[in-house]
Amino acid sequence: MGFRYPEIGAWYRDNEQQQLFEVVAIDDDLGAIEVQYLDGAIDEFDVESWPQLTLSPAAPPEDSDAGYELSQEDRWSDDAPYLPVSDNPLTTIEPDLFGGFDDF
């Protein structure tokens, strides 16, 4: 494959490693291209080393969300909050907690 600057969301096959991956981020300031393999593993390539890779463009796999560990139900479920049913009035009180702070 001739040099082609990667695009976020594009899928490629590494012909040397025989692995399929998606470009998930490009950091021009650091010169890094972040990819995610089909099994969910994350890797990073330098922009300078990208042209030396033996890549070919690939179509997204049927289950392209497998790396995110989403089931079919998760993809289509509503993100409605879970509200437990209880007659206890204490369950409606919100705590005064602030994440990340410790009181000494």
N, C-alpha and C positions, 0 to 999 in steps of 0.2 A: 504494500500500500504506500503510495506517495504521501509526503507530509501533508497532514490535514490537522489543523488546530481543533482540539476536541470541543464538543458542545455538551453542556449540562443536559442530562437526560438521554444522551446517545448511548447505545449499546455497542460493544466491541467484543471480538473474540481474539484472545491472545493465542496465536497459532503455535507458539513455542511451548506454552504451558497448557494449552488446550482448555482454557477457562474462559467463561463468559462473564463480563462485568459491565456496569453502568457508570458513567461519569456523573458524580453527584455534586462536585464542587470544583471551582477553579479559583485559585488565589493568585492573582497577577502580581501582587506585592511580594509574596514569598516565592513565586515561581513554582507553585505546586498544583498538581492535578490530583484530586481525591477521587477514588473509585470504590465501588462496592461490588463484591462478587456475589454470585447467585446464592451462596450459602450464608451471606450476611457479613462476611469478613470485609474489613475496610483496609485499603492500602493507599499509598501515595506515590506519585511519580514526579520527577522534576520535569519542567517544561523542556529543558535541554535534552533529556533522555527520551522524551516521547517519540521523536522521529526515528530513533533507532529500534523501537519495539516492532515486532512482527505482528501487526494488528490487521484485522479486517472488520469492516462494519458488519453488524449483526442485527437481526430483528429481535425485538424483546421476546423473551420466552412467554409461554402461556401463563405461567404463574410467576410473573415478575415481582410480586410482593412477597415472595417466599423469604427473602433475606430480612424482611421487616417482621417476620413471624406473625403475620396477620392471617387469621382464618377467614373463610368466606363470610361467616357471621360478623366478624369484626369489621370487615370492609363496608358492610351495609347497615350496621347497627346505628341507632341514634345515640348521640352523646348526652342523653337526658340524665340528670343527676339521680342518684339513688336516694330515695327518701324513705327511711324505715317507718313503718306504721307502729305507733305506740301511743298509749293514752297517758304516758308519763310526761308532765309539763317540763321536767328537767332536761328532756332530750332536745327541746327547742332552744336552749340557752347556748350561745356561741362562746367558746372559751376565749380568754384574753391572752393568747399565745402569739408571739412574734417569732417566726422562724429565723434562726441564725443568731439570736441574742441570748446570752446567759446572764441571769441576775445573780450577783455574788453578794 
